[in-house]
Amino acid sequence: SPGLMAVADHPGAADALAATGQALTLLVDIDPGLHRTGVADGDAAVELARRIAGAASLAFAGVQFYCGAEQHIKSFADRRAAIEARTADLAGIVRRLSEAGLPPGLVTGGGTGSCAIDLALGVFTELQVGSYVFMDRQYADCDLAGEGAPLFETALMVDARVISANHPSLATVDAGFKAFATEAGAAPILAGAPEGSAYRFMGDEHGAVIPPPGAAPPGLGETVTFAAPHCDPTVNLYDAYHVVDGDTLVSIWPIEARGRSA
């Protein structure tokens, strides 16, 4: 497809793609230290870029460098120091490629947690900022711009309903492990419960809303609105977005990638 690009981090992958004979533009994926994917160093980047450039059906377009481990460092100063160190590595590899006659036309990477820092450093030519569209607890807990104030607003919310209210110290809602990503802590409560209330997972289909001392929990049938602990794997649990303007439902957008995770 025109405009389609992919990443590769091993000569074997490039050879397999070249063997198909299909035209494809490739980026060399660089390991930022996480050891999840990516070539390990400048030598490997040059070798792979040459392999891609030498294949008749492939085109070398540049490099990808995504510092996933650094995105959620809460302190701006600590995150900046970590990103600066990683970006220095990236700049060295870009320099190596250019000296080898393979200047990367595209240097892509970064994320919501590092976007302000990446812009200031000026090494990337494209930023892969995605979660800012929705925001979640992980990013809301971070000082994204070093100003102590939110850089983006929360747009992704999950509504749950109180289905049991028999205890004075909590209410049970119909949102549990199947409603939220679970690896990033509890879902923040945005509305529908007294300020200072907390959420606790209580199983697959249930969660507890626990008000602060002296406050009453929400009543039976009432709606409690949550933010996502982690937006990506929360979206993955649903079939559609219900788009609202205030309290008015204005559209329903299907989540077309639902059920198509590789």
Residue pairs with C-beta under 8 A, 6 or more apart in sequence:
4 24
4 25
5 24
5 25
5 26
5 27
5 61
6 17
6 24
6 25
6 26
6 27
7 26
7 27
7 28
7 29
7 37
7 64
8 14
8 17
8 26
8 27
8 28
8 29
8 48
8 52
9 28
9 29
9 30
9 31
9 37
9 38
9 39
9 48
10 39
10 48
11 47
11 48
11 51
14 26
14 48
14 51
14 52
14 55
14 58
15 51
15 55
17 24
17 26
17 55
17 57
17 58
18 55
18 56
18 57
18 58
20 57
21 57
22 57
23 57
23 58
23 59
24 57
24 58
24 59
25 58
25 59
25 61
26 52
26 58
26 59
26 60
26 61
27 61
27 62
27 63
27 64
27 106
27 108
28 39
28 45
28 48
28 49
28 52
28 60
28 62
28 63
28 64
28 104
29 37
29 38
29 39
29 63
29 64
29 65
30 38
30 39
30 45
30 63
30 64
30 65
30 90
30 93
31 37
31 38
31 39
31 40
32 38
32 65
32 66
32 67
32 68
32 69
32 70
32 86
32 89
32 90
32 109
33 67
33 69
33 86
33 89
34 67
34 68
34 69
36 68
38 64
38 65
39 45
39 48
41 93
42 92
42 93
42 96
42 97
43 96
45 63
45 93
45 96
45 97
46 96
46 97
46 100
46 102
49 60
49 97
49 100
49 102
49 104
50 100
50 102
52 58
52 59
52 60
53 59
53 60
53 102
60 102
60 104
61 104
61 105
61 106
62 104
62 105
62 106
62 107
62 108
62 125
63 90
63 93
63 94
63 97
63 104
63 106
63 107
63 108
64 108
64 109
65 86
65 90
65 107
65 108
65 109
65 124
66 109
66 110
66 111
66 128
67 82
67 83
67 86
67 109
67 110
67 111
67 114
68 111
70 79
70 82
70 83
70 86
70 113
70 114
71 111
71 112
71 113
71 114
71 139
72 113
72 138
72 139
72 141
72 142
73 79
73 82
73 113
73 142
74 141
74 142
74 143
75 143
76 142
76 143
76 144
76 145
76 146
77 146
79 113
79 114
79 117
79 142
80 117
80 146
83 114
83 117
83 118
83 121
84 117
84 121
87 118
87 121
87 123
90 107
90 109
90 123
91 123
94 103
94 104
94 107
94 123
97 103
97 104
98 104
105 125
106 125
106 126
107 123
107 124
107 125
107 126
108 124
108 125
108 126
108 127
108 128
109 118
109 124
109 126
109 127
109 128
110 118
110 124
110 127
110 128
110 129
111 127
111 128
111 129
111 130
111 131
112 129
112 130
112 131
112 132
112 139
112 144
112 152
113 139
113 142
113 144
115 127
115 129
115 132
115 144
116 144
116 145
116 146
116 151
118 124
118 127
119 127
131 139
131 231
131 232
132 139
132 151
132 152
133 155
134 154
134 155
134 156
134 228
134 231
134 235
135 150
135 152
135 153
135 154
135 155
135 156
135 227
135 231
136 154
136 156
136 184
136 227
136 228
136 229
136 230
136 231
136 234
137 184
137 185
137 186
137 187
137 188
137 227
137 228
137 229
137 230
138 184
138 229
138 230
139 152
140 150
140 154
140 188
140 227
144 150
144 151
144 152
145 151
154 190
154 227
156 227
156 228
156 231
156 234
156 235
157 190
157 225
157 226
157 227
157 228
158 175
158 179
158 180
158 187
158 225
158 226
158 227
158 228
158 234
159 223
159 224
159 225
159 226
160 173
160 174
160 175
160 179
160 207
160 223
160 224
160 225
160 226
161 173
161 174
161 221
161 222
161 223
161 224
162 171
162 172
162 173
162 209
162 217
162 218
162 219
162 220
162 221
162 222
162 223
162 224
163 172
163 173
163 174
163 206
163 220
164 171
164 172
164 220
165 171
165 172
165 217
165 218
165 219
165 220
167 217
168 216
168 217
169 210
169 211
169 217
170 208
170 209
170 210
170 211
170 217
171 193
171 208
171 209
171 217
171 218
171 219
171 220
171 222
171 224
172 202
172 206
172 207
172 208
172 209
173 206
173 207
173 208
173 209
173 224
174 205
174 206
175 187
175 205
175 206
175 207
175 226
176 201
176 202
176 203
176 204
176 205
176 206
176 207
177 201
177 203
177 204
178 204
178 205
178 237
179 187
179 207
179 234
179 237
180 187
180 226
180 228
180 229
180 234
180 237
181 228
181 229
181 230
181 231
181 232
181 233
181 234
181 237
182 201
182 229
183 229
183 230
183 233
184 229
184 230
185 229
186 198
186 199
186 200
186 201
186 229
187 199
187 207
187 226
187 227
187 228
187 229
188 199
188 226
188 227
188 229
189 197
189 198
189 199
189 209
189 224
189 225
189 226
190 225
190 226
190 227
191 224
191 225
192 218
192 222
192 223
192 224
192 225
193 209
193 211
193 217
193 218
193 224
194 211
194 212
194 215
194 216
194 217
195 212
196 211
196 212
196 215
197 209
197 210
197 211
197 212
197 215
197 217
198 209
198 210
199 207
199 208
199 209
199 210
199 226
200 207
200 208
200 210
201 207
202 208
209 217
209 218
209 224
210 217
211 217
218 224
228 234
228 235
235 255
236 258
236 261
238 255
238 258
239 254
239 255
239 258
240 252
240 253
240 254
240 255
241 252
241 253
241 255
242 249
242 252
243 249
243 250
243 251
243 252
243 253
244 250
